[in-house]
Amino acid sequence: MRIAQSISALAMAVALAGCATMPADAPATVEAPSAEMSEDAIVADLISRMTLEQKIGQLIQPQINSFTPEDMEKYRFGSYLNGGNGGPFGDEFAPAEKWLEYADMMYEASTRPLPGDQPVIPTMWGTDAVHGHTNVIGATIFPHNIGLGATGDVDLVRLIGAATATEIEITGIDWNFSPTVAVARDDRWGRTYESYSEDPELVAKMGAALVEGLQGRPGDDDYLGYGRVIATAKHFFGDGGTEGGVDQGNVNGDIEELKAIHAVPYPATIDAGVQAVMASFNSINGKKMHGNEELLTGVLREELGFDGLVVGDWNGHQQVAGCTVTDCPQSLLAGLDIYMVPDDWKGLTETLIAQVEDGTIPMARVDDAVARVLRVKLRAGILGDNMLKPSDRANAGRFDKMGFAPHRMVARDAVAKSQVILKNDGILPLDGAANILVAGTAADSIAQASGGWTLTWQGGRELTNDYFPGATSIWAGLEAAAEAGGGSAVLSEDGSYNTKPDVAVVVFGEQPYAEFAGDLKTMVFADEEGLDLLKKFDTEGIPTVALFLSGRPMWMNREMNASDAFIASWLPGSEGAGIADIVYGSKPATGRLSFSWPASCNGNPLNGPEGALFPLGYGRSLDDHTPTPELDEQCFYLGEGAATDWFVNGRLDADVTASVGEGIELPNLRGEASGIVARGVDRNRQEDARQIDFGPGAAIRLASATDGDGDYRIAYQVGAAPADTVMLMVGEQAIDITADLAVAAGKGWREMVITEACAGELGDALTIRSEAPFTMQISAISRQNMPEDTACSF
C-alpha cells in the first residue's frame, strides 16, 4: 500500500512541477490563423504563401555548431538540433541559462518579418534527451531504457517522461528524439541499452508510456501543451535486428516476419499520439531505410496511419545508394520529411531547390513534407494563438526545476525497481549495522553509472562527479544507508583496508559508450577488475555483493561464482541511492530481466530461454536464498589477448592517452590545448574520426600504458600539403613525413604502415609535430604484426 501511495505522490509532484499558467503579458502570435479554420485549412493557407526556398528550409535540420543566427534568418530552417557533443555557443557544458538564451536567439532569428504575405514560421529545437535531459549539467539522469524495461512499470515510465519534458522546457527546447523503441535481438549491438526489451510487446507498452509522459495523452487538456514536448519514436524500423549486432547494419528476412517483431511498438506509440518518427540507419534486405519508400510510406504512413513527420538520423540519407550528403532526392521521395544534415546543410539546400525546379522532385511531395512539419508545429503550439518565444513559456527559466527533487525521487524509484537480483546466497539484504567496504573504480563514478548519452555523446571517464551537481553516486548512496542503519562504510577502489569489513560491495562494469562504439564481437565481459576484487575478498573470507553496471546481459559466470550476491544494476544514472534501497532492503526487489541472460561463453546472443542461464522475466526477491550452482568458467574467448586498437570507431582505448604540450591530456582525442585542436568528424559514421589542427610547432603524442606489440597502422587523410616540416616520432626514431603527406594531399583516405624497417624499435608511443599550421584527419590507429618483409608506407 505504501508503494502505491508513494507512486501517487510522485505522480502529483511531477504533474505540479510541469504545470504553470501562461504569463499574462504574453506577446501576440507570430502567425495567428483564424480559430474557425481547420488544421488542414491553416496548413494549406501557410503553404500557399511560402516560397520554394522557405519550403525547403522547413525540411533542413542542421546542428547548432554549424550555423549562425544570420543563417537562420536567411534560410529559415524548420528545425535544428544539438548533436551529442554540441552545446550552445560552442560549449557542450554550458549552463542551462545559456541553452535558453540560445533558444531565444534562434527563435527570434526565425521569426523576423518577411516581405509581402510570406508567413513567418518559428523554428523548433530537437535534442537527444534519451534518459533525462542529459545534455545539460544538473539535469536528472534516469536509468537507460534497458533498466526501465526491468521495472516493467509503465506508470513509472510515464512519470519519467513528464519529468524529462519539464526539464527540457526549462531550456526552451521543443522536441525530444525519444523514445527508442528498438527491439534488440542481438545484445552485441552497441545500442542494446536503448532498448526496453527483447520482447516486442514490452517495448510497445514502455515506449507508448514514455510518449504519453513527454507529450501528454491525446484528448487531455495538456496534450502537447505547456510542460510537454514533442516525442519521437525511433528508429523505424529494424534497428535492433541487424546481423551480428552491427550498428547501422543489415536486417534480412521475410518482411512480414520482421514486422511481427520490429514494427510492433509503432502502432502503440502512434495510438499514444507520437508526432515524430525517426528513420533508421539500418538496411532491410539490403535497402537503406532512409530511401525505403515501401516501408517509410507504404507501411508507416499508409498501413499504420502515421500522420506526423518523419525525420532522418545524422546524415543517414548519404548512406542511400546513389546519394551523397548534399545530394539525395531519393530520401524525400521515399517519405523522409526532414533531413538531419548537421554540417552540410547549405549544399543540400541548394541541391534540393534545384531538383524541385528541374522536376526531379515533384512540388506535391515537397508540399506534403512541409505540411507534415507545419501540422506538428501547429499541434505543439509552435504555430497558433498561444505561441511564445522560449523564455516566455511556462517552465522556461525555472532553473530550480532542473534536477528537481520530485524528479530525483522518480529517478531513485526507477533505479530501485530496475535492480535485478540474479544470485543471493543469503547475504542480502545487508544488516544495517554492518561495516561495509565499497570497492571498484565505478563505485563513486556517476559518469560510469550513467553510460553514454550523458553530457557528451559517448559519456566517458573524463567526466568527473563535479559535472553532476545534485547527483548521488552508488558509493554515496551506500554510505548514507550504512550510516542511517548504525553501520559504517569505507570507499576503497582497490579493495585495500585496515580493518577487515563485514561485507564488501564491488561495483564494476562496462565503460560508457554509445551507438557503434559499443558494438561487440562476443557477449563475454573480459575486464577483470571486478573479478580480481571478488576473488581477493573471497580468499580473505569476506562476503561480497557484486553490482554489475552494463548496457546488456553478458557472460559473467566467473564473477557470479566468486560472489555471494550478484545484481544486474544496468546503467542507473544520477540517483545511486536507489541501489542502496535494494541492497539494504528498504524497498522490495521487484526488478525482472527484460533480456535473457547467457549461460555459455559461445559469444552468441539470446532471444528466449534456449541457452539462457536466466530467462526473460527472471529476478529474485530479497528473501529468495536458493543456492546458485557452480557455473562453468571455461571460455575460449578469454585467451584471445588484449585488443590492438588504439583508436577506432571514435574511441580511444582505455590504456592509450593523447597528450599535448607539457603532458596535457586530450580525453578521447578531443579538445584544445598547446596549439592543437582535435575534434570529432564523420568518416563512415557520426564522429568516428578526428580532425587534428596543428598550430606552428605544435605536437600531439599518443602513448599506451601497456607493453604493446606489432606494427603501427594509421588510417588518415590530408586535404592540403603541409607548408613546412612534419615529423613523426616512433619510439626514439624521428621520421620526416612531409613529402609523403604532400603526395597524400587531396587523395582521400590512405593508410600509413610503420614497421621496424623504417623505425627500428617501435616502442609504445607516437608523436606527430608540424612546424607550420597543418590539418590532418585520423580514423583508426592500431597495432598488428605484419609479415617480416613489410616495408613502411605513408
N, C-alpha and C positions, 0 to 999 in steps of 0.2 A: 504494500500500500504506500509506503514512504517513497519508493522509487517512482510510482505513478504520479504521486503528488509533486515530486521533485521535477519530473519532466514537465508537468503542467506549469509549475512555477517558472521553469526555464523558458517555456514557450511564451508565457506572458511577458517575461523580461525582454526577450528578443523582439517580440511584437512592439512593445513600448519603445524599445531602442530605435526601431525603424520608423516610428510614427512622428510626424511633426506637421504643423499647419503651414500652409503656404504663406510666405511673407505678405503683409497687407499692401506693401508698396511694389508688388510685382510689376515689372515693366510690360508694355504692350507686346503682343505676339510678333514674332518675326514675319510669319506668313499665316494669316488667320483666315482659313476658309469659312464659308457660311455654315452655320450649325445645321441648316436644312439639307446640306449636300451629303450624299452617301460617301463612304470611303472610296469607292471606285470613281465617283464623280470628282472628288477632290484630287485624287491622284491623276486622273485624265486631264484635268484643268492645268495642273502643275506641269505635266509633261508637254502639253500643247504650247507652253510658253518658254520652254527650255531650248537653248541652242544645242547643237550636236556636241560641242566642247563641254558644255555643262552636263550633259547626259553622261558622257564618257567619264567625267570627273567623279560621278557618283559610283562608278564601277572600279575605281582605283583606290587601293588601300596601301599607302606607304608606311614606313616605320618612322618614329619621331626623330631619330638621329639623322635622317636623310633629307629633310626638307625644312623650310622656314615659314614663318607666318606670311611672308610675302608670296611664297609658293602657294600656300593655302588660299590666299586671297585671289591669286591669278587662276589656279586650276580648280578650285572648289571641290577638293576631294570629298567624296561622300562619307568616308571614314578613314581612320588611321589607327595604328596600333603601336604599343611599345613591345619590342621583342624581349626575349628572355633576359637579355643583358642590356636593355635600353632603359633610359630614365630621362626625365625632363631636364632640358638644358644640358644634356650630355652626362648627367650624373645618375648612375643607376642606384646610388644610395641616397638620393635626395630625400629630404623630409617630406612628410605628407603635404605641408603647406605649398611646396614647390610643385607638386603634382596638380594641385587645384589651380595654382597660378597658371600653369601651362595649359590646363583645360580651358580656362577663361580666354587665354590669349588666342588659342586656335579657334574657339567658338566665335570670338569677335572677328577674327580674320575671315571666317567662313560666312559671316552674316553682314559684311559691309554692302552697301547698296549696289545694285547692278543697273545698267541702262535699260530704258524702256520698261516693259512689263515683265522682264525676266524675273522669275521667282527667286527669292532668297531662301536657301535651304541650309539649315545648320548641319555641320558635320557631326560625327559621333566617334567616340574613342573606344577601342576594344582592347582588352587585356587578358592575359592568361592567369586568372585567379583560380587555379585548379584545386587548391586545398586551403582556401582563405585568400585574402588579398595580399599574397605573399611576395609581391614585388616591392612592397612598401615597408620600411622599417617601422616596427611597433605593432604591426597587424597581428591578429590572432591566426595562428597556424594550426589548422586541423589535421587529423590523420589523413594520409593519402587514401585513395578510393579502396585499395585492397583491404585496408584496415576497417573502413566503413562497411565493406561487404561482410566482414567478420562479425559486425554488430547485428546485422540483419534487421536494423531498426529504421524503418522509413520515416517515422516521426522525427527521430533524431536528425536524420539527413535533411529533412525539410527545415529544421531549425538552423542547421549549418548553412543552408542556402540563404536563409533570411539574414543571418548574422553577416555572412560574406557580402550580401547585397548592400547592407548598411555601410560597411567599411569601404566598399567600392565607391558608393555615392559620396562619402566624405571627401574623396579626392576628385570628384567631378567627372568620373568615368561612367560611360553609359552602358557598356556591353562587355559581357564576360564570355570568353571562349571556353565554356564548361557547361555541362559535364561531359567527360569522356565516357561513352557507353560501349566501348570495345568489349568484346567477349574474348579474352585472352585464352588461346588454346595451346600455346607453346610458351612455357614460362621462361624460356631463354630470351624471349623478347624484352628489349630494354624498357618497354613501356608497360610491363605487366602490372606494376603498382598503380597505374592509372585505371586499371580495370577493376570493377567491383567483384567480379567472379568469373569462373569458367562456366557458370550456369546462366544461360541467356535470360531466363525468367527473373532471376535475382537481379541481374544487371538492369533489366527493364524497370523493375519496381524502384530500385535505388535511383536510377537516372531520372525517372519521372518525378520522384520526390525532390531531388535537387532542383530540377526545373521549377517546380512549384514554390520552392523556397526562394529562389532567385527572383522569379517573375511575379509570384502570387498565383492564385488559382483562377482560371478563366471564369468570369461571372462574378468574382468577388470585387468589392469596391476598390481594392488596392492593386488589382491586376495591372502590372506594368505601370503602376503609379509611383509616387514618391516613396522612397525606401525600397524600391525594386529596381532591377536592372535586366537587360536583355540577356537571355541564356542561349547557349549554342550546344546542340547535340553533335558529338563528333566521335570518330571520323567516318563518314559514310563512304563505303562500308567495307567490312572485312579486315580492318586494320589489325585485329588481334589474331588473324588466321594465316599469316604468311608462313611459307615453308621454311623450316629451320628457325623460326622465330626471328627472322631477319627484318629489322625495321625498314619500312618502305618497300618491302619485297613483294613477291607474287603469291597470290592465293589461287589455287587450282581446284577445280571440281565442278560438279553439276550446279548450275546457278540456283535451282530451287532448293537443293540441299544446303548450299551456302547461305541462302536467305533464311532457312529454317534455324540457323544458329546466329548469324551475324546481323541480320536485319531485324531480329525480334525486338530489340529495345526501341526502335524508331517509332512504331505505332504508339507505344506508351508515352514517349516524350512528345509526340505530335498531339496526342489527346490531352496532354498536360499543358498544351499551348506554346511549346517552344517556338521561338520566332526565327531562329537561325540554325542551319546545319552546315557543318564544315566538311568539305570534300577530303577524302583520304589520300595520302601519298601512294598507297599500295596499288598494285595491279590486280585485276580479276581476270584470270586465264590469259595473262599477257598484256592486257589493255589497261593503261593507267586510268585511275578513277577521275582525274581532272579532265579527261577527254572522253568519258564514257557516257554517251547520250542515252543508251539503253537503260542505264541504272540511275543517272542523275535526273533525267527527265522521265523516262518510262516507268521506273519503279518508284522513286522518291516522290515525284510530283503527281503522276497520273494514277499509279496504283495505290500509294499510301496517302495521297491527298494533301501533301505538304504545300502550304501557300505562303510560307515565309521566304527568306532569302538564303541562297547557297553561297558561302564564302570559301575561297580557296585557302590552302595552307601555304606556308612560307615558300614562295617561288615554285609551288607544286606544279603549276602549268608548264614550266620549262621541261618537265620530265615526260610530257606527252610527245609521242612520235611526231617528228617534223617541226617541233616547237623550239623556240629559244625563250629566254626570259623576257625579251622585248617584242616577241612576235608569236602570238598563239591565238588566232581566231577560233581554233578548234575547241578551246575550253568554253568560250562564251556560247558557241553554237551547241555544245553538248549540254548546257544547262547551268554553268557557273554564272553567278550574278556579280560577284566581287572578286577581282584579282588581288590576292595578297602579294604585293610586289614591293618588298621592303626598300630596295635601293634604286632599282632601275625603272621607276615609275614614269619618268619623263619619256624615255624611249618607247615604253609600252603605250603610253597615252597617244603619242604621235602616230604609232602604227595602227592602233585601233581606229582613230579618226580617219586615217587614210583607207582602211579596209571597209569602213562603212561607206565612205564616199565612192569607192570603186565597186561596191556591190558584193564584196566578199562576205560581209556580214549584213544581213537584212536589217533595216531600221526597225522592223517589227520585233526582232529579237532584242535589240538594244532597249526599245521601249518597254518590253516585258521585264527585262532585268531591272531597269530603273524603277519601274512600278513596284517591283517586289521590295526594293530598298526603301522607297518612299512609304509604302504601306507599313513596314516595320517601324519607321520613324514616326509615322502618324500614330500608330498604336502605342508607342512608347512615350508619347508626349514630346518628342523632339520636333515635331511639326504640330501646330494647332494652338488653340486659345491659351493653354496653360504653360507654354514653353518658357523656360527661364534659362539664363546663362548659368553655367555650372555652379558658380559661387552663390547664386541666389536660391538654389534648391534646398529642399527640406533638411537634409543631413550635412550639406556642404559646409566645410569648415568646423564641424563638430569633432575636433581632433581628440576630445576627451572620450569619444566613442571608438577610436582606433585602439584595438586591443581592449575593448570594453569588458568590464568584469563579468556581465552576464554572458558575453560571447566566450570568454575563457572558461566559464562554468560549463557551457555546452561542449567546448573542446575537451575539457577534462573528463566529462562524462563519456564522450566518444572514445577517448583513449582507454578508459577503464573497460568499456564494453567491447573494445576491439581485441583485448588481450586473449590469446588462445593458449590455454594450458595443455601441453602435449604430454608432459610427464610430471608426476608428483608422487614421490615415494614417501610422503608424509611430512615433508618439511614445511609445506605451505598449508595455511597461512603462517607467516612468521610470528613468533612471540613478540609482542610489543616491547617487552623488557630485554630482548636480545641485544647483544653488542655485535653489530654487523660491520663487515668490511666491504666496500664497494670498489670494484676493480674494473679495469679496461679503459682504453682511451676514449671510448664512446660515452662513458658514464656521465661526463659533465660537458658533452658536446651537443648543444641544441642544433647545430648545423647538421650533424650526422643523424640525429633523431628525426630531422625534418626532411632529409633527402633532397632530390632535385626539385626544380621549380620553386626555389626558396631564395629570394633576394636576387640570385643570379639564375640563369637558365639551368646550369648543371648543379647548382648548390656547391658545397665543397668545403674542404678542410681549411681554406683561407678565411672562412667566416667564423670569427671568434664569438663568444657569448655576448660581447659588447654590442654586436649588431642586433641583438634580440632583447631590447628593454622590456621588462614586464614578464618575460617568459620564465619558465621553470624547467631546468634540466632534470633528467631522470635522477641524477645524484641528489639534487636539491630536494626533490620530492621525497626520496627515500630518507634523507637526513631529517626532514621535518616530521615525517611519520614516526621515525625511530625516537626522536626526542619527545613527541607527543605521547608515545606509549611507555615512556620511562626508560627506554634503552638508549643506545648511542650508535653513531655511525661515523666511520672514518673513510675518507676517499684516498685510495692508493692505486693509481693507474697500473703500476707494475706488480701489484699484489703483495708488496712487502709490508711488514708490520712489526711493531714492537711487542704488542700484547696480542696473544692469539685470540681471534674473534670467535664468536659462537657460530656464525654463518658468514659465508662470502657470497655476495651477489656480483656476478660477472656480466658486464654489459659489452657487447661486441657485435659486429656485423658488417654489412656492405658499406662501402664508402658511397657518398652521393653520386648520382648520375641522372641523365635524362636522355630520352629517345635512344638513338642508335649507339650512343656512347655506353649504354648499359647492355647491349646485346652480348650474349654469352654463347660459347660453344657447347657447354655442358651445364648440368644443374648441380655441379659439385662446388661446394664452398671451400676454397683452398687456403684462405687466410687462416693461419694457425694461432693468432694472438689469443683468442678466446679459448681454444683448445689447450694451449700451453698453461694458461691460468687455471683452468678447471682441473687439469691433471696435477698441477702443483698443489692445489688445495686438497685434492683427493689423497695425495701422498702424505700430506700433513694432517690428515684426519679431520678436515674442516668441511662440513656440509656445504653444498653450493646450490645456488639458484642461477640458471643461465637465462639471460634476457637477450634474445636474438633480434637485432634490427635488420630488416631486409625488405626489399620490394617484391619478394616472391618466395614460395617454398623452395627449399634447397636440400640437398643430401647432407644431413647433419648427424649421421649415426655415431660418429666419434664423439661429438660434443654431448649427445644425449647419453651415451654410455658413461661419460665422465662426470655427469651432473646428477644431483638428486631431484631437481625440478628443472623443467625446460619450458619456457614461454615464448611463443611467437609474438613479438611485440610490434612487428611491421615497422612503419615509419610514423611514429605518433605525433610529431610536431612539437609545438611550444609548451604543452601542458603536461610535463613529465610526471606531475603528481598523480595523474590518473593511473600510472603503473603501480605506484605505491598503494593506491586504493585497493588493488587486487592482491598484491604481494602480502599486505598486512590484513587483508580480509575485511576492510571497512565497507567494501561493496562485493556483491556476489560475482563470481566468474561466469559470465554468460556468453563470452566470445566463442564462435564456432567457425571452423575453416570454411572459407568460400572458394578455396582451391584444394585439390588433392595434394597430399604430401608424399614425395617419392621415398620408396623403400630401398631401392638399389642405386648404385652409383654408375649405372649404364649411361648416364648423361641425358637420357630421353625425358621429354615432358610427359605429364599425365593429364588425362581428362576423364575422371571416373575412378572406380575402385580397383580396377585391374592394375596391379603393381604398386598400389598405394600402401605406404606404411600407416597413414591416417587418411581416411576418405573425406570427401566433401561433407561438411556438417559435423565433423568430429571436434570435440573440445571437452575438457574435464571441468567439473565443478571443483570447488576447493576441498570438498570432503571426499573426493574420489582418489583414494590412495592405492589403487590397483597397481601391483608391481609391473614395471615395464621390463620385458625380457631383454637379455643382452642382444645387441644388434650387430650385424655383420659389418666389419670395418674395412674389408678388402675393397680396394678401388684402384683400377688401372690408371685412371687419370691423374692420380696423385704423384705418379712417377714421371710425369712429363717435364717437370722442371719449370722454372720461372719464365714468364713471357719475355720476349726480346724486344717488344715495342717500347721505345722511349716516348714517342708521341704518335697517337693515332686517333682518328675519329674525334678530333678536337680535345683530347685529354692527354695531359702529361702524366706519365707513370708516377706512382706514389714515391718511388725511390729516386726519381730524377728531379733536379732543381734547375730552374732557369734564373740566371742572375746577371746583373749589370753593375758597372762601377765598382764600388768597394763592397761587393757581396750583397747588393740589394736584390732581393728575390722578386721575381715576377710570377705570382701564383698562376699555375696552369698556363704559363707562357702568355700572359696578358698583363698590360699595364704600361706605365710611362715613367722612366727614370734614366738619368745619366746619358741623355741623348738618344735613347732607344724608345720607340713607341711600338708596342706589339698589340694587335687587336685581332679579333676573330673575323674571318672572311669565309665565304662559301666556295668550296670546290665542287663536291658532289652533293653535299647536304649542308644543313644550316651550321655555320661556324665550325666546319670540320677541318679548317686550315687556319694559318696565322699569317698576317702581313706584318713584316718587321721593317720599320722605317729607321734607318741609321742616320744620326747626325754626324757632323765631321769628327772623326776619330773615335766614334762610339763602337762598343763591342758588346756582344752577348755571349754568355757561356752556359752550356748545358752539361751537367755532370750527374753521374749515377753514384748513389751511396753504396751500391753493391758491386762486387767484383764481376765485371761483365766479360763476355766472350763473343767473338765473332767480328766480322767486318761491318762497317757502317754503310747504311743505305739511306739516302735522303731524297725524298720527292720534293721538287721545288720548281718555281718558275720566276723569271725576272722580266719586267716589261721593257726596261731600258738598260743599256750598258752602263757599267759603273764609270764615274768620271775620274776616279783615282783608284789607288791600290785597294784591293780587298784580300785579306789574308784569312786563311783557315788554319787554326791551331788544333792538331790532333795529338793528344798526349803532350809530348815535348817537341813535336815536329811542326814547323811552320811551313805552310804551302801557299804559294801565291796563286789565287784562282781568278785573278782579274780577267785574263784573256779568255778563260773558259766561260765566265759569266757574260762576257761581251758576245761570244758566239751563241750563247743560250738566249740572249735577249730577244723577246718577241716571238719565240718559237713554242710557247706553251709549256706544259708540264714536262719536266725531264727528271731523270734520276741520277744522283751523284753516288758513286760507289767508291768507298775509301778502304783500301786494303793495306797490308804491310808492304806491298810493292812500292808505294809512294810515301807511306807514313811511318814505316818501321814499327816500333811499339805503339799499339793503338790506344792504350790507356782507357780511362773511363770518363773522358771529358772532351767536348768540342767547343771551340771558340771561333766566332766569326767577327772580324774587325774591318771596318771600312774607313778610309781616310777622308772620304768626301760623302755628302748626302747620297744615300742609296736605298733602294727598296727591293725587297725580295719576299716571296711567299713560300711557305713550307707547309706541306700537308701530312708528311709522315717522316719519322726518324726511327730506324730500327737497327738491330744488330743481328747478323746472320752469317753463319760460316759458309763462305763461298769456296768454290774449288781452288786448290792451291795456286793455280796459274792465273787466277783472275787479276787483271790489271785494274788500276784505278781509272775511273771515268767521271767526268764532270758535265 
